[in-house]
Amino acid sequence: MRRWIALLLLVVVAGLLFWVPRSSSEELAGGFTDYKVISHAMGGINDHAYTNSYEAFIANYEKGNRVFEVDLLLTDDGKLVARHEWTQHMTELLQQEDKLPQDRQATRMSYEEFKQSKILGAYDPLDWKDIMDLMERYPDIYIVTDTKEQEPEDMKHELEMLVSLAKARAPQLLDRVVPQIYNQPMLKTVQEIYPFPSLIYTLYATKDTDQDVIDFVSDNAIDAVTIPEQRVTRSFLSKLKKAGVATYVNTINETSDASKLRRMGVNGVYSDFLTEKDVESTSWLYAFGK
């Protein structure tokens, strides 16, 4: 009799070890919205933000982040690269003044200048081909695009180039590219270039009312909305949730702020420095409404 009891206990224990809850597999079905953190500009590194660098990506990937926002601009010779802006301020922030002549520090770099100018003297700048390399090497990541060109035609050209290069390399990479759109007309522009599986409507540049946003995302199957922190309200979040849309807030770097936003109903945050683990640690508060 004891032998049968021992055998039964062994079977039960083995079953517990190999059983995966249904909710776990369902959580993996939603793509990038399964994650609570979008690493802003590839995430911070050694207290530095906005680097969009290879080393920043590696550091944040190793911490467990899997969704990475990247700023994209064109060089003066038409190459697509990861850069937040072509300004003197950014050149100084990235400590590249000694790499460039004075008259080149506040203008678009050439591709060669860009690639040869180490960020903070240590980190490697990325172009779109480098980012595709990372997507092939790390098949569990998503790339959220922040196309920084101000003119609509230049922004369109950025996306066309991105799609063309991806199709030539490995078209399936586009399944893990999530473009941000900044106004309603941009949706048609993006859809005419490529039918991306996922899109984010980012609100920092729009004058849409809350109801305008809710109607737009509901009518167009937008996956997520990114909301500036000062625009977050429980009512807005609740209506977006009812519309089946995930919500993110940018840019949040304190766990206390992430916890507060989670309690309000936000799915996740853009962050320079927070990790999935950091935000997950606030989830028990969120779950119990504390």
N, C-alpha and C positions, 0 to 999 in steps of 0.2 A: 504493500500500500504506500509506504513512504517513497518507494522508487517512482511510483506513478505521480505522486504529488510533486516530487522534485523535477520530474520530466515536464509536468504541466507548468511549473514555475519557470523553467528554462524557456519553454515556448513563449510564455507571456512576456518575459524579459526581452527575448529576441525580437518579438513583434514590436515592442515599444522602441527598441533601438532603431529599427528600420522603417517605422511608420512615419510618414510625412503628413501633417495636417492638411486638409483640403484648402484652408485659407492661405497656407503658405504658397501653394502652387498658383492660386488665384491672384495673389499679390504680385507675382512675377509676370502676369499677363498684360500689364498696363504699359509696358515700355518705360520711357524715361520718367513718367509720373509715379513710378514705384519708389522713386528716390526723394529724399527730403532736402538735399543740398545740391545746388548748381554752383560749381566752383567758378567764381567770377574772374574773367581774364586768366583762365587756367588755374586760378587759385593763387593765394599768396605763398611766398617762400621767405623764410628768415625775416619775418615782419615787413616784407615788401609786397605791395600790391601792384597790379597793372602790368606785370612783366610779360604776360602771354608767352612765357618761355617753356622750353623743353623741360628744364629742371623743375619748374613749378608744377607742371603736369605730373611728372614722376613722383614728386613729394606728396601731392594730394591723392594720386592714385594709390600709393602705398598706405595712405591713411584710411583708405576705404571709399573714397569718393569715386563716382562713376559717371557723373554728368558734368560736362565742362563747357562753359561759355567761352567763346573766343571772339575777340574784336578783329574785324577784317577791314583792311584798307588796300588801295592800289598804290604801288610805287610809281615814281615818275616815268618809268619805262614799262608800266602796265602789268606788273606781276602782283598776284594776290598774296598778301602777307598778314601776319597777326600783329596788329598795332592799334592802340587806342586812338591816337591822334598824331598829326604832324605839327607839333607846336614846340616852341622853346621850353615851355613848362614840362612837357613830356620828356624832351631830350635831357633836361636837368634831373627830372625825377628818376629816370633810368640811368643817370650818370654816364651819358654818352658824349658829353661836350668835347672831351679830349680826343674822341674818335673822329670828329667831323670838323671841317673848317667853319668859321664863324657864320659865313653866308649860307651854310647848309643846315644849320641847327634848328631852323623854324620853318623848313620847307619839306616837301616830299623827298625822301631819300631815293636814290636809285636802288635797284635790287641788290647790286654788289655792295653798296654802302650799308644797306640794311643787314645783310647777312654777315658782314665783316665787323659790325659794331656790337661787341659783347654787351649784354645788359648788366648793369651794375658791375661791370668788369669781369663777370664770371659766368653769366647765363646765356644760353644759345637762343637766338630769335628763331621763330618758326614761320615758314611759309605754308601755303595750303597743301603742297605736296608732302611736306613734313608731317602735317596733321593727318593726311591720309595714311602715311606710314604708321603713325600711332594707332589709327583705327584698325589697320590690318593686324598689327602686333597685339592689340588689346581689344578683342572682339566683343567685350562686354561694356564698352563705353559708348556714350552718346555725346555728340557735339552740337551745342546750341550756338547758332551764329548771331553775332551782333554786327551787322553791316553798317559801317560808320560813314560811308560816303554821304554827303549832304544832298547832292543833286540826284533826283530820281533816276536819270539815265545812267549815272555812274553806279548807283546801287543795283540797278538792273544788270549792268555789265558784270558787277561782282558775282552775282548769283549765277549768271550765264556761264562765267568762267569756272566757278565752283562745280557746277553740274557737268560741264564739258570735260573737265579734268577727271572727275570721278567716274564718268561713263567710260573714258578711255582707260582708266586704271582698273576699276572694279565697281560696276554699277550698283551692286548690293550695298556698298558703303552708304549710299544716299538714304537707305532705310533707317540709318542711325544719325542722320543730320536733321536737326530741328531748327528751321529758320524762325527768327522773331520777325513779326511784322509790326509796324509802328502806327499805321493808320488803316482805315478800311479799304481804300483803293489799292493798297499794296498787296492785298490778298489776291486780286486778279492777276497782278503782275507776276507774283510768285507761281501761281497755278499755271500760267501760260508757259513758264520756263520748265517746271517739273512738278509732278503730282506727289509732293512730299507726304509721307504717311502722317506726320505730326507737325503741328504749328503752334507757336505761342504768340498771343497778342500782348505786346508790351506797351504799357499805358503812359510812360513818362512824357511822350511827345504829343499825345492826342488831346483834343478838347472834347471828346465824347463824354456825355453824361454816363452815370452808372447804368441807366436803363438802355442807352445806346449800346453800351458794351455788352450787356446781357442779351439784347436782341441780336446783335451781330454774331456773337459766338454761338448762340443757340441755332441760328439759321445756317451757320457755315461749318458746323462740326469742328470748332477750334478746340484743341486739347487742353490748353492752359492759358491763364491770364497772369501776367506779371504786373503787380501793383506797387507803386511807390508807397513807402511806409506811411507817409502823411495822408494817403488817400484810403487807408484801410478802415472799414467799419464792419461791425458784425452783420448789419443788414445787407451790405454789398456781398460779403462773403457767403452769407446764407443763400442769397439769390443765385450766385454763381454755382454753388454746390447743387442746388435744385436743378440747375441747367446741365449738370453733369460735367462741369468744367473744374479742373484742378487749379489751385491758386498758389502763386509764389509771391514773395515780397523781396524787393531789393533795396539796398544791399545791407545785410545784417551780419554783424561780427561779434555780437555778445550772446552768450547762451541764454541770459535772462530775457533778452528781447525775443529770441527765437521761441522761448517757452511761452511768453505772453502771447505771441502771434499764433502759436499752435493752439493755445486755449481758446483763442477767438475763432479758430476753425481753418487756419491757413494750412495748406498741404506741406509747404516747405519754403525755403529761402535761398536767394542768391547770397553767396558769402565769399569773402576773400580768405577767411581763416577757419571757419567752422567746418566740421566734418560730419559725415553721417552719424558717427558714434556720438558726437556732441549733441546733435539734435535729437537722436533717438533717446538719449538720456532724459530728455524733457517730456518724452511721450507718455510716461505714466501719469504725469500731472495733467497732460492734455486729455488722456483717456478717462480720468476720473473727474475732470472739470474743476480741478483745484485752482 
